[in-house]
Amino acid sequence: MSDELTTGEISVLGRLVDASNATLLGEIESSAGAIKVIYKPIAGERPLWDFPEGDLALREVAAYLVSQALTFGIVPETVLREGPYGLGSVQRWIDTDQEIDIVSIAQSGNSQIQKMALFDVLINNTDRKFGHILPVSENEIYGCDHGLTFHTEDKLRTVLWQFAGSPVPDHLLVNLQRFSSNIESFDLNTYLSDEDLAALVERTSKILEDPLFPFPSEEWPSVPWPPF
């Protein structure tokens, strides 16, 4: 984790107006030049009926830690720190390839998209929209906006259902097993409640016991709306 992202002074450049919570584009000066970041202050989070108030930023960091622990590399570097508008999550900005059609690649069998689909099952992502997929290339694809994750109840909502019912590849199960065996060492209890962490452990164990991608629920909407 870079020291600049953790301690460097954040200059706010503007706001992403389409975001439901305060989402600010900023930059941090470093010895290698300016680092673009997305800064989401807790003070700008809108209360939700089904998530505790004021902890979406913590869930953003927890998602990064799980991505790193799995060696999936899905979530850009993300930290919890003070900024111009108080404590919040700060995530390294990703420049995407604008020539890549996000919908097409998101609906494909791309191995990076498959990895993201499994990641979303584990973190119980309730908001995987097309706009939350960041393709740098066909072999390097990131995901963002992971505040609505790690709920104790099954709330998976995603646009990545093309793998439903298919086996989880063996090489991903190896990563999962390693994560499951060492989950207590990844500092997740700093960002998640005991109940949320227990639910993560249970979801991970369930996939290892029955290594299939789940089907959409018939009890609630399984795709976020709008899907972009």
Backbone as CSV, one residue per row, in Angstrom:
resi,resn,N_x,N_y,N_z,CA_x,CA_y,CA_z,C_x,C_y,C_z
1,MET,0.854,-1.185,0.000,0.000,0.000,0.000,0.893,1.239,0.000
2,SER,0.655,2.173,-0.911,1.543,3.314,-1.051,1.337,4.325,0.070
3,ASP,2.451,4.903,0.557,2.376,5.913,1.604,1.643,7.154,1.120
4,GLU,1.818,7.488,-0.163,1.173,8.686,-0.687,-0.347,8.599,-0.596
5,LEU,-0.894,7.442,-0.923,-2.346,7.277,-0.875,-2.853,7.378,0.558
6,THR,-2.042,6.957,1.496,-2.439,6.928,2.892,-2.273,8.278,3.580
7,THR,-1.226,9.018,3.228,-0.897,10.225,3.982,-0.844,11.504,3.157
8,GLY,-0.754,11.399,1.831,-0.621,12.595,1.008,-1.859,13.488,1.061
9,GLU,-1.653,14.784,0.919,-2.774,15.728,0.965,-3.647,15.595,-0.281
10,ILE,-4.953,15.490,-0.062,-5.904,15.329,-1.157,-6.417,16.695,-1.612
11,SER,-6.301,16.967,-2.888,-6.913,18.158,-3.488,-8.135,17.713,-4.272
12,VAL,-9.304,18.232,-3.930,-10.542,17.843,-4.607,-10.659,18.602,-5.926
13,LEU,-10.872,17.853,-7.014,-10.976,18.435,-8.353,-12.421,18.609,-8.803
14,GLY,-13.315,17.774,-8.292,-14.716,17.841,-8.713,-15.506,16.715,-8.107
15,ARG,-16.770,16.654,-8.490,-17.679,15.636,-7.950,-18.271,14.818,-9.090
16,LEU,-18.410,13.514,-8.882,-19.095,12.651,-9.842,-20.589,12.759,-9.553
17,VAL,-21.294,13.511,-10.381,-22.669,13.908,-10.062,-23.663,12.764,-10.176
18,ASP,-23.327,11.692,-10.895,-24.270,10.583,-11.056,-24.288,9.655,-9.846
19,ALA,-23.322,9.795,-8.956,-23.242,8.904,-7.796,-24.292,9.288,-6.763
20,SER,-24.862,8.277,-6.088,-25.905,8.531,-5.097,-25.335,9.091,-3.805
21,ASN,-24.077,8.764,-3.484,-23.398,9.325,-2.329,-22.306,10.279,-2.803
22,ALA,-21.816,11.113,-1.897,-20.764,12.058,-2.266,-19.540,11.297,-2.763
23,THR,-19.218,11.478,-4.038,-18.088,10.794,-4.661,-17.240,11.858,-5.349
24,LEU,-16.049,12.084,-4.832,-15.234,13.218,-5.241,-13.978,12.750,-5.973
25,LEU,-13.700,13.393,-7.099,-12.452,13.156,-7.820,-11.388,14.064,-7.219
26,GLY,-10.271,13.460,-6.870,-9.192,14.245,-6.287,-7.849,13.804,-6.802
27,GLU,-6.821,14.464,-6.328,-5.472,14.045,-6.658,-4.557,14.262,-5.461
28,ILE,-3.525,13.460,-5.406,-2.533,13.520,-4.348,-1.172,13.689,-5.009
29,GLU,-0.438,14.700,-4.601,0.899,14.900,-5.147,1.851,13.865,-4.573
30,SER,2.687,13.303,-5.426,3.683,12.335,-4.985,4.989,12.588,-5.718
31,SER,6.028,11.907,-5.317,7.339,12.076,-5.952,7.316,11.651,-7.410
32,ALA,6.346,10.769,-7.751,6.239,10.285,-9.129,5.208,11.073,-9.936
33,GLY,4.649,12.118,-9.347,3.614,12.906,-10.018,2.282,12.793,-9.312
34,ALA,1.259,13.423,-9.869,-0.062,13.439,-9.243,-0.736,12.075,-9.354
35,ILE,-1.341,11.627,-8.247,-2.104,10.380,-8.222,-3.580,10.746,-8.181
36,LYS,-4.329,10.352,-9.197,-5.768,10.596,-9.179,-6.438,9.589,-8.251
37,VAL,-7.432,10.082,-7.503,-8.131,9.208,-6.558,-9.623,9.520,-6.555
38,ILE,-10.395,8.565,-6.047,-11.803,8.773,-5.737,-11.931,8.795,-4.215
39,TYR,-12.452,9.893,-3.714,-12.578,10.108,-2.269,-14.062,10.135,-1.924
40,LYS,-14.473,9.236,-1.011,-15.867,9.140,-0.592,-15.961,9.390,0.911
41,PRO,-16.213,10.637,1.300,-16.297,10.931,2.734,-17.535,10.304,3.366
42,ILE,-17.363,9.788,4.579,-18.488,9.195,5.299,-19.594,10.217,5.502
43,ALA,-19.208,11.473,5.678,-20.198,12.538,5.891,-21.137,12.696,4.703
44,GLY,-20.745,12.198,3.533,-21.574,12.326,2.340,-22.390,11.095,2.016
45,GLU,-22.396,10.108,2.914,-23.171,8.891,2.690,-24.634,9.106,3.051
46,ARG,-25.521,8.699,2.167,-26.951,8.767,2.457,-27.367,7.560,3.296
47,PRO,-28.159,7.777,4.336,-28.610,6.645,5.161,-29.416,5.644,4.333
48,LEU,-29.228,4.362,4.610,-29.946,3.286,3.930,-30.690,2.462,4.961
49,TRP,-31.837,1.924,4.569,-32.644,1.179,5.535,-32.039,-0.162,5.906
50,ASP,-31.222,-0.724,4.995,-30.731,-2.089,5.230,-29.240,-2.182,5.520
51,PHE,-28.530,-1.054,5.577,-27.127,-1.047,5.948,-26.922,-0.075,7.102
52,PRO,-26.019,-0.402,8.027,-25.750,0.520,9.131,-25.285,1.883,8.622
53,GLU,-25.652,2.918,9.329,-25.307,4.268,8.899,-23.818,4.534,9.093
54,GLY,-23.210,5.125,8.063,-21.835,5.602,8.187,-20.747,4.567,8.060
55,ASP,-21.023,3.419,7.412,-19.943,2.432,7.305,-19.715,1.919,5.881
56,LEU,-20.264,2.610,4.888,-20.050,2.160,3.509,-18.577,2.275,3.119
57,ALA,-17.911,3.307,3.624,-16.486,3.484,3.316,-15.660,2.328,3.869
58,LEU,-16.059,1.834,5.046,-15.344,0.703,5.639,-15.512,-0.543,4.780
59,ARG,-16.708,-0.714,4.219,-16.960,-1.868,3.358,-16.160,-1.768,2.053
60,GLU,-15.942,-0.544,1.569,-15.095,-0.347,0.391,-13.681,-0.869,0.660
61,VAL,-13.161,-0.536,1.837,-11.805,-0.987,2.187,-11.779,-2.498,2.397
62,ALA,-12.806,-3.033,3.044,-12.871,-4.481,3.254,-12.891,-5.229,1.921
63,ALA,-13.603,-4.693,0.934,-13.632,-5.326,-0.389,-12.238,-5.360,-1.005
64,TYR,-11.498,-4.286,-0.837,-10.119,-4.256,-1.341,-9.259,-5.312,-0.649
65,LEU,-9.400,-5.410,0.661,-8.605,-6.370,1.413,-8.924,-7.806,1.004
66,VAL,-10.208,-8.099,0.766,-10.586,-9.447,0.331,-10.035,-9.722,-1.070
67,SER,-10.131,-8.740,-1.954,-9.581,-8.899,-3.300,-8.084,-9.196,-3.243
68,GLN,-7.374,-8.491,-2.364,-5.933,-8.719,-2.214,-5.652,-10.080,-1.593
69,ALA,-6.439,-10.441,-0.571,-6.230,-11.718,0.108,-6.435,-12.895,-0.845
70,LEU,-7.378,-12.728,-1.767,-7.643,-13.773,-2.759,-6.654,-13.740,-3.918
71,THR,-5.824,-12.696,-3.965,-4.926,-12.394,-5.092,-5.702,-12.279,-6.400
72,PHE,-6.922,-11.724,-6.311,-7.749,-11.510,-7.498,-7.394,-10.201,-8.199
73,GLY,-6.940,-9.202,-7.459,-6.573,-7.929,-8.067,-7.734,-7.201,-8.714
74,ILE,-8.921,-7.342,-8.158,-10.110,-6.728,-8.761,-10.311,-5.288,-8.312
75,VAL,-10.088,-5.019,-7.037,-10.387,-3.700,-6.481,-9.129,-2.842,-6.478
76,PRO,-9.184,-1.634,-7.040,-8.022,-0.740,-6.979,-7.642,-0.449,-5.534
77,GLU,-6.401,-0.103,-5.311,-5.910,0.196,-3.967,-6.848,1.168,-3.253
78,THR,-7.280,0.792,-2.061,-8.279,1.558,-1.316,-7.889,1.630,0.147
79,VAL,-7.967,2.825,0.724,-7.630,3.015,2.134,-8.722,3.827,2.823
80,LEU,-8.737,3.758,4.141,-9.609,4.595,4.958,-8.740,5.662,5.597
81,ARG,-9.089,6.924,5.367,-8.237,7.998,5.875,-9.007,9.312,5.937
82,GLU,-8.380,10.283,6.581,-8.946,11.615,6.637,-8.719,12.332,5.309
83,GLY,-9.680,13.194,4.967,-9.571,14.024,3.774,-10.167,15.384,4.045
84,PRO,-10.325,16.193,3.011,-10.852,17.547,3.201,-12.229,17.595,3.855
85,TYR,-13.038,16.544,3.696,-14.375,16.522,4.273,-14.520,15.413,5.314
86,GLY,-13.420,15.077,5.954,-13.460,14.095,7.028,-13.050,12.704,6.581
87,LEU,-13.251,11.753,7.484,-12.871,10.368,7.246,-13.667,9.772,6.087
88,GLY,-12.989,9.011,5.257,-13.666,8.371,4.129,-12.746,7.383,3.436
89,SER,-13.271,6.736,2.427,-12.444,5.831,1.627,-11.766,6.612,0.515
90,VAL,-10.550,6.234,0.208,-9.787,6.846,-0.884,-9.274,5.709,-1.761
91,GLN,-9.651,5.753,-3.030,-9.317,4.675,-3.960,-8.561,5.227,-5.157
92,ARG,-7.533,4.500,-5.545,-6.738,4.915,-6.703,-7.599,4.901,-7.965
93,TRP,-7.535,5.974,-8.729,-8.296,6.114,-9.974,-7.741,5.164,-11.029
94,ILE,-8.643,4.581,-11.822,-8.249,3.682,-12.909,-8.634,4.310,-14.246
95,ASP,-7.658,4.476,-15.120,-7.928,4.931,-16.484,-8.331,3.716,-17.327
96,THR,-9.520,3.758,-17.893,-10.033,2.616,-18.655,-9.836,2.804,-20.157
97,ASP,-9.929,1.714,-20.884,-9.876,1.737,-22.346,-11.286,2.033,-22.859
98,GLN,-11.474,3.231,-23.371,-12.795,3.658,-23.820,-13.256,2.936,-25.080
99,GLU,-12.344,2.218,-25.732,-12.701,1.464,-26.933,-13.366,0.127,-26.604
100,ILE,-13.235,-0.320,-25.364,-13.829,-1.596,-24.963,-15.295,-1.381,-24.609
101,ASP,-16.173,-2.155,-25.204,-17.599,-2.084,-24.897,-17.858,-2.812,-23.579
102,ILE,-18.229,-2.050,-22.565,-18.368,-2.621,-21.220,-19.450,-3.690,-21.183
103,VAL,-20.584,-3.445,-21.822,-21.674,-4.416,-21.789,-21.243,-5.724,-22.443
104,SER,-20.588,-5.626,-23.582,-20.164,-6.834,-24.295,-19.187,-7.660,-23.471
105,ILE,-18.189,-7.010,-22.901,-17.197,-7.774,-22.143,-17.785,-8.286,-20.831
106,ALA,-18.713,-7.503,-20.243,-19.342,-7.919,-18.987,-20.247,-9.134,-19.174
107,GLN,-20.781,-9.317,-20.379,-21.672,-10.440,-20.649,-20.944,-11.622,-21.276
108,SER,-19.632,-11.515,-21.381,-18.840,-12.560,-22.036,-18.351,-13.585,-21.009
109,GLY,-17.595,-14.561,-21.499,-16.992,-15.558,-20.631,-15.573,-15.211,-20.242
110,ASN,-15.199,-13.938,-20.389,-13.859,-13.464,-20.060,-13.442,-13.949,-18.662
111,SER,-12.219,-14.453,-18.536,-11.775,-15.036,-17.265,-11.711,-14.006,-16.145
112,GLN,-11.420,-12.763,-16.486,-11.390,-11.710,-15.451,-12.798,-11.371,-14.970
113,ILE,-13.761,-11.413,-15.892,-15.159,-11.192,-15.517,-15.658,-12.357,-14.669
114,GLN,-15.237,-13.571,-15.015,-15.617,-14.738,-14.204,-15.078,-14.608,-12.777
115,LYS,-13.852,-14.137,-12.665,-13.251,-13.926,-11.348,-14.035,-12.869,-10.565
116,MET,-14.469,-11.808,-11.264,-15.260,-10.762,-10.624,-16.615,-11.298,-10.167
117,ALA,-17.217,-12.151,-10.968,-18.507,-12.741,-10.602,-18.378,-13.562,-9.316
118,LEU,-17.294,-14.318,-9.192,-17.068,-15.097,-7.977,-16.802,-14.172,-6.791
119,PHE,-16.026,-13.146,-7.014,-15.739,-12.161,-5.967,-17.036,-11.550,-5.435
120,ASP,-17.959,-11.232,-6.331,-19.233,-10.635,-5.928,-20.081,-11.598,-5.099
121,VAL,-20.007,-12.875,-5.420,-20.713,-13.868,-4.603,-20.158,-13.865,-3.186
122,LEU,-18.850,-13.835,-3.065,-18.206,-13.903,-1.754,-18.505,-12.672,-0.901
123,ILE,-18.437,-11.478,-1.517,-18.655,-10.256,-0.739,-20.134,-9.869,-0.693
124,ASN,-20.983,-10.676,-1.358,-22.430,-10.425,-1.350,-22.733,-9.029,-1.900
125,ASN,-22.225,-8.787,-3.096,-22.350,-7.463,-3.719,-23.783,-7.229,-4.175
126,THR,-24.394,-6.182,-3.679,-25.767,-5.883,-4.046,-25.867,-4.811,-5.118
127,ASP,-24.711,-4.470,-5.748,-24.749,-3.338,-6.682,-23.694,-3.455,-7.781
128,ARG,-23.572,-4.630,-8.414,-22.632,-4.762,-9.533,-23.312,-4.339,-10.822
129,LYS,-23.140,-3.064,-11.155,-23.679,-2.513,-12.396,-22.603,-2.532,-13.480
130,PHE,-23.027,-2.321,-14.727,-22.053,-2.230,-15.817,-21.070,-1.092,-15.574
131,GLY,-21.585,0.017,-15.041,-20.733,1.176,-14.796,-19.724,0.978,-13.688
132,HIS,-19.841,-0.124,-12.949,-18.897,-0.421,-11.878,-17.818,-1.398,-12.321
133,ILE,-17.703,-1.575,-13.633,-16.689,-2.447,-14.222,-15.720,-1.565,-15.003
134,LEU,-14.419,-1.704,-14.725,-13.401,-0.797,-15.267,-12.373,-1.580,-16.084
135,PRO,-12.601,-1.718,-17.393,-11.647,-2.477,-18.209,-10.459,-1.625,-18.668
136,VAL,-9.270,-2.026,-18.280,-8.043,-1.415,-18.792,-7.648,-2.107,-20.088
137,SER,-7.853,-3.415,-20.105,-7.684,-4.250,-21.291,-8.539,-5.484,-21.059
138,GLU,-8.569,-6.391,-22.025,-9.355,-7.611,-21.843,-8.765,-8.506,-20.754
139,ASN,-7.498,-8.286,-20.431,-6.830,-9.106,-19.425,-6.629,-8.374,-18.098
140,GLU,-7.090,-7.138,-18.020,-6.948,-6.339,-16.799,-8.247,-5.565,-16.583
141,ILE,-9.071,-6.076,-15.691,-10.393,-5.496,-15.457,-10.590,-5.300,-13.955
142,TYR,-10.927,-4.078,-13.575,-11.148,-3.755,-12.171,-12.636,-3.526,-11.918
143,GLY,-12.986,-3.510,-10.645,-14.343,-3.177,-10.237,-14.297,-2.081,-9.188
144,CYS,-15.347,-1.277,-9.132,-15.406,-0.193,-8.153,-16.790,-0.162,-7.500
145,ASP,-16.956,0.757,-6.543,-18.218,0.957,-5.824,-18.645,-0.300,-5.063
146,HIS,-17.906,-0.584,-4.002,-18.170,-1.781,-3.207,-18.677,-1.451,-1.812
147,GLY,-19.380,-0.340,-1.675,-19.931,0.018,-0.375,-21.092,-0.866,0.048
148,LEU,-21.887,-1.315,-0.921,-23.079,-2.115,-0.609,-22.743,-3.602,-0.679
149,THR,-21.942,-4.023,0.268,-21.416,-5.387,0.275,-21.387,-5.938,1.702
150,PHE,-21.117,-7.235,1.808,-20.880,-7.914,3.089,-22.093,-7.938,4.016
151,HIS,-23.302,-7.799,3.456,-24.491,-7.888,4.302,-24.661,-9.321,4.798
152,THR,-25.260,-9.465,5.966,-25.467,-10.815,6.514,-26.548,-11.576,5.760
153,GLU,-27.503,-10.856,5.156,-28.552,-11.497,4.367,-28.121,-11.592,2.911
154,ASP,-28.606,-12.601,2.213,-28.257,-12.796,0.805,-28.886,-11.688,-0.028
155,LYS,-28.044,-10.815,-0.594,-28.544,-9.668,-1.347,-27.846,-9.519,-2.705
156,LEU,-27.310,-10.596,-3.226,-26.535,-10.515,-4.461,-27.373,-9.962,-5.613
157,ARG,-26.942,-8.821,-6.127,-27.556,-8.215,-7.322,-26.422,-7.823,-8.258
158,THR,-26.473,-8.348,-9.468,-25.355,-8.181,-10.387,-25.818,-8.314,-11.827
159,VAL,-25.021,-7.778,-12.752,-25.271,-7.988,-14.177,-24.461,-9.173,-14.706
160,LEU,-23.766,-9.880,-13.818,-22.867,-10.972,-14.234,-23.457,-12.332,-13.882
161,TRP,-24.561,-12.678,-14.512,-25.211,-13.955,-14.207,-24.912,-15.046,-15.233
162,GLN,-24.045,-14.785,-16.210,-23.831,-15.761,-17.287,-23.132,-17.035,-16.815
163,PHE,-22.557,-16.999,-15.614,-21.858,-18.188,-15.104,-22.735,-19.038,-14.180
164,ALA,-23.984,-18.627,-13.969,-24.870,-19.319,-13.026,-24.955,-20.818,-13.336
165,GLY,-24.735,-21.627,-12.319,-24.824,-23.081,-12.464,-23.564,-23.755,-12.956
166,SER,-22.591,-22.966,-13.388,-21.358,-23.568,-13.907,-20.345,-23.760,-12.780
167,PRO,-19.411,-24.705,-12.951,-18.425,-24.967,-11.896,-17.443,-23.808,-11.731
168,VAL,-17.053,-23.554,-10.497,-15.979,-22.605,-10.225,-14.661,-23.273,-10.621
169,PRO,-13.859,-22.626,-11.456,-12.605,-23.257,-11.904,-11.694,-23.634,-10.737
170,ASP,-10.966,-24.714,-10.922,-10.112,-25.241,-9.859,-9.088,-24.219,-9.370
171,HIS,-8.511,-23.437,-10.291,-7.463,-22.499,-9.870,-8.032,-21.399,-8.981
172,LEU,-9.304,-21.064,-9.155,-9.933,-20.083,-8.274,-10.287,-20.707,-6.928
173,LEU,-10.628,-21.979,-6.939,-10.903,-22.672,-5.684,-9.644,-22.771,-4.819
174,VAL,-8.480,-22.882,-5.447,-7.223,-22.894,-4.700,-7.057,-21.567,-3.960
175,ASN,-7.335,-20.468,-4.649,-7.266,-19.149,-3.997,-8.259,-19.054,-2.844
176,LEU,-9.441,-19.594,-3.080,-10.498,-19.546,-2.070,-10.109,-20.351,-0.833
177,GLN,-9.542,-21.502,-1.046,-9.138,-22.350,0.069,-8.047,-21.675,0.892
178,ARG,-7.107,-21.050,0.214,-6.026,-20.350,0.910,-6.595,-19.186,1.730
179,PHE,-7.525,-18.458,1.142,-8.169,-17.344,1.846,-8.932,-17.852,3.064
180,SER,-9.683,-18.924,2.874,-10.488,-19.480,3.960,-9.623,-19.934,5.130
181,SER,-8.456,-20.475,4.837,-7.575,-21.002,5.877,-6.876,-19.905,6.666
182,ASN,-6.823,-18.691,6.093,-6.079,-17.608,6.740,-6.907,-16.347,6.926
183,ILE,-8.225,-16.463,6.915,-9.085,-15.288,6.884,-8.886,-14.376,8.092
184,GLU,-8.488,-14.934,9.218,-8.309,-14.124,10.425,-7.089,-13.221,10.352
185,SER,-6.211,-13.431,9.395,-4.964,-12.672,9.323,-5.062,-11.425,8.452
186,PHE,-6.237,-11.162,7.887,-6.340,-10.080,6.904,-6.950,-8.793,7.455
187,ASP,-7.080,-8.662,8.765,-7.500,-7.414,9.404,-8.914,-6.994,9.021
188,LEU,-9.742,-7.949,8.613,-11.092,-7.590,8.167,-11.982,-7.148,9.324
189,ASN,-11.686,-7.604,10.539,-12.533,-7.224,11.674,-12.384,-5.752,12.035
190,THR,-11.399,-5.070,11.459,-11.282,-3.621,11.630,-12.385,-2.894,10.867
191,TYR,-12.890,-3.518,9.809,-13.830,-2.851,8.912,-15.213,-3.496,8.879
192,LEU,-15.312,-4.740,9.334,-16.587,-5.453,9.300,-16.995,-5.861,10.706
193,SER,-18.303,-5.924,10.936,-18.798,-6.410,12.217,-18.554,-7.907,12.328
194,ASP,-18.653,-8.437,13.538,-18.488,-9.875,13.730,-19.510,-10.659,12.904
195,GLU,-20.733,-10.117,12.822,-21.796,-10.795,12.070,-21.500,-10.788,10.566
196,ASP,-21.030,-9.649,10.061,-20.700,-9.562,8.638,-19.537,-10.494,8.297
197,LEU,-18.560,-10.551,9.180,-17.396,-11.403,8.940,-17.781,-12.882,8.986
198,ALA,-18.659,-13.226,9.925,-19.126,-14.613,10.011,-19.885,-15.012,8.748
199,ALA,-20.669,-14.080,8.195,-21.415,-14.359,6.964,-20.465,-14.550,5.787
200,LEU,-19.379,-13.782,5.742,-18.363,-13.943,4.701,-17.730,-15.330,4.790
201,VAL,-17.391,-15.740,6.009,-16.811,-17.073,6.216,-17.790,-18.146,5.740
202,GLU,-19.068,-17.968,6.048,-20.078,-18.954,5.659,-20.227,-19.027,4.141
203,ARG,-20.237,-17.879,3.476,-20.365,-17.882,2.009,-19.152,-18.557,1.365
204,THR,-17.975,-18.288,1.906,-16.759,-18.895,1.372,-16.798,-20.416,1.539
205,SER,-17.212,-20.864,2.701,-17.305,-22.306,2.966,-18.331,-22.966,2.052
206,LYS,-19.426,-22.274,1.809,-20.481,-22.827,0.957,-19.980,-23.069,-0.461
207,ILE,-19.210,-22.113,-0.994,-18.665,-22.286,-2.342,-17.655,-23.434,-2.373
208,LEU,-16.850,-23.541,-1.343,-15.859,-24.624,-1.296,-16.527,-25.989,-1.185
209,GLU,-17.646,-26.046,-0.490,-18.362,-27.318,-0.334,-19.156,-27.686,-1.585
210,ASP,-19.676,-26.672,-2.269,-20.475,-26.897,-3.475,-20.027,-25.881,-4.523
211,PRO,-18.918,-26.147,-5.220,-18.255,-25.144,-6.058,-18.960,-24.854,-7.391
212,LEU,-20.142,-24.283,-7.260,-20.911,-23.842,-8.422,-21.296,-22.380,-8.252
213,PHE,-21.314,-21.652,-9.359,-21.837,-20.289,-9.317,-23.339,-20.342,-9.047
214,PRO,-23.860,-19.495,-8.158,-25.282,-19.559,-7.809,-26.176,-19.045,-8.931
215,PHE,-27.444,-19.426,-8.858,-28.461,-18.904,-9.763,-29.091,-17.658,-9.150
216,PRO,-29.692,-16.807,-9.981,-30.394,-15.634,-9.433,-31.516,-16.058,-8.489
217,SER,-31.761,-15.234,-7.503,-32.844,-15.508,-6.568,-34.190,-15.298,-7.243
218,GLU,-35.164,-16.079,-6.829,-36.539,-15.893,-7.307,-37.358,-15.072,-6.313
219,GLU,-36.723,-14.630,-5.221,-37.431,-13.945,-4.157,-37.225,-12.434,-4.170
220,TRP,-36.241,-11.932,-4.902,-36.004,-10.492,-4.973,-35.305,-10.191,-6.304
221,PRO,-35.309,-8.916,-6.741,-34.638,-8.565,-7.990,-33.158,-8.922,-7.927
222,SER,-32.671,-9.605,-8.941,-31.289,-10.077,-8.928,-30.365,-9.201,-9.752
223,VAL,-30.904,-8.172,-10.400,-30.098,-7.236,-11.183,-30.327,-5.839,-10.629
224,PRO,-29.271,-5.063,-10.355,-29.471,-3.707,-9.827,-30.144,-2.822,-10.863
225,TRP,-30.907,-1.859,-10.383,-31.606,-0.952,-11.300,-31.310,0.493,-10.938
226,PRO,-30.895,1.310,-11.943,-30.627,0.906,-13.319,-29.352,0.069,-13.403
227,PRO,-29.193,-0.718,-14.465,-28.040,-1.620,-14.534,-26.729,-0.933,-14.930
228,PHE,-26.773,0.393,-15.158,-25.548,1.116,-15.561,-25.057,2.023,-14.448
